[in-house]
Amino acid sequence: MKAGLKVGAKAEHRLTVAMRHTVPALFAEEGAFLAMPPVFATAYMTGLMEWACVELIRPFYEADEDTLGIHVDFSHLAPTLPGQVITVTAELTGIEGRRLDFRLAAHDGIDTIGEGRHQRALIDKLKFANRLAARRAAAGLEG
């Protein structure tokens, strides 16, 4: 990582909820959640929280680096409707070797809708691509 990333760094990230972000849209082709209420899905909230962390640290990546999520611990506290804007606040709370720790909160203009913690691991893109190639071969997914 480039110099300058410090514990305590904060960033905000926003998303306007669309129908494609709602519970019925999850695995829609399998019909898994079609009958459920059209509110912001926890799975999308998790992705949005991860995205906020990536946006906070991306300016500090070297060209050969990226991060991947390795742990999530979020509570989904209130429903959010399509059309509402969610603001996620991410704070870097720890850096230990390749591991980055974050505290997050999401608000929809009415309520705090989610909060929790997340960890990301810094990866070397080439090493990770080589690891994936070996897994692909081991799984018989070549060709």
Secondary structure, DSSP 4 states (H G I P E B T S, - for coil): --TT--TT-EEEEEEE--GGGBGGGTTGGGTSSTTS--SB-HHHHHHHHHHHHHHHHGGG--TTEEEEEEEEEEEE-S---TTPEEEEEEEEEEEETTEEEEEEEEE-SSSEEEEEEEEEEEEEHHHHHHHHHHHHHHTT---
